[in-house]
Amino acid sequence: MAPPRTSENTGPGFVLWLMGPTSGGKTTIGEQLLERLRADGSPCMHFDGDEVRNFFGENLGFEVSDRHRVVATLVHLANKTSAAGVNVIVSALTASEDARRVVLDAVKNLTIVYIKCSIETCAERDPKGLYAQAKNGEIDTLIGVNSDYLPPDNPDLVIDTEDLSPVEAVEAIIKHFDQAE
């Protein structure tokens, strides 16, 4: 794993992939980490799975092939951006073993951070109302309710958002990078 780049560094940027259950805190942590790294002079981009899904609009559902298309798009964006010398943060569910294998096999300068949070806590947070919809039978594709969300094997870092606030999570990620130097 590479430490956060500054504008004085050369070479490819790192890719920090935040994965975890829906409403676990991936996007919030990704956005706050982006602000922190940019404030420290590190060129950085944040790509979010929901943004990619929204870009494709109604043409993209929640079938396995659709979920893989989101991951493949994020992998492409991450690699192109990193190759241009910009650090990348990706926040995406990345729930299936196949999707994780694509990320592991294709992404360069990769660090995987598992955003750990119980499904019960995620359901309490539920900012988009997805857990409520799944509970009411309105949707049947919510991973964590309609199918299990299994933690990734051997992530580089685990951030438990039941124990850490988003600010503390960002600090833990920065500390992890600092210790890797």
BELGIKA-V643089 format. One line per field, one symbol per residue. ss: DSSP state (H for helix, E for strand, - for the rest). psi: psi as a letter, one per 40 degrees, with the letter a starting at -180 (. if undefined). burial: b if it has 9 or more other C-alpha atoms within 8 Angstrom, else e. A space follows every 10 residues. Layout:
ss=???
psi=???
burial=???
This chain:
ss=---------- ----EEEEEE -----HHHHH HHHHHHHHH- ---EEEEEHH HHHHHHHHH- ---HHHHHHH HHHHHHHHHH HHH---EEEE E-----HHHH HHHHHH---E EEEEEE--HH HHHHH----H HHHHH----- --E---E--- ------EEEE -----HHHHH HHHHHHHHHH -
psi=iiihiieeii aiiihhhhii ihededdddd ddddddddde ehhiihhhdd dddddeaeeh aeiddddddd dddddddddd dddeehihhh hidfdidddd ddddddhifh hhhhhhhidd dddddfdeed dddddeedif ehhddeiihh iihfidihhh eddhiddddd ddddddddde .
burial=ebbbbbeeee ebbbbbbbbb bbbbbbbebb bbbbeebbee ebbbbbbbbe ebbeeeeeee eeeeebbbeb bbbbbebbbe bbbebbbbbb bbbbbeeebb ebbeeebebb bbbbbbbebe bbbeebeeeb bbbbeeeebe bbbbbbeebe eeeebebbbb bbebebbebb ebbeebbeee e
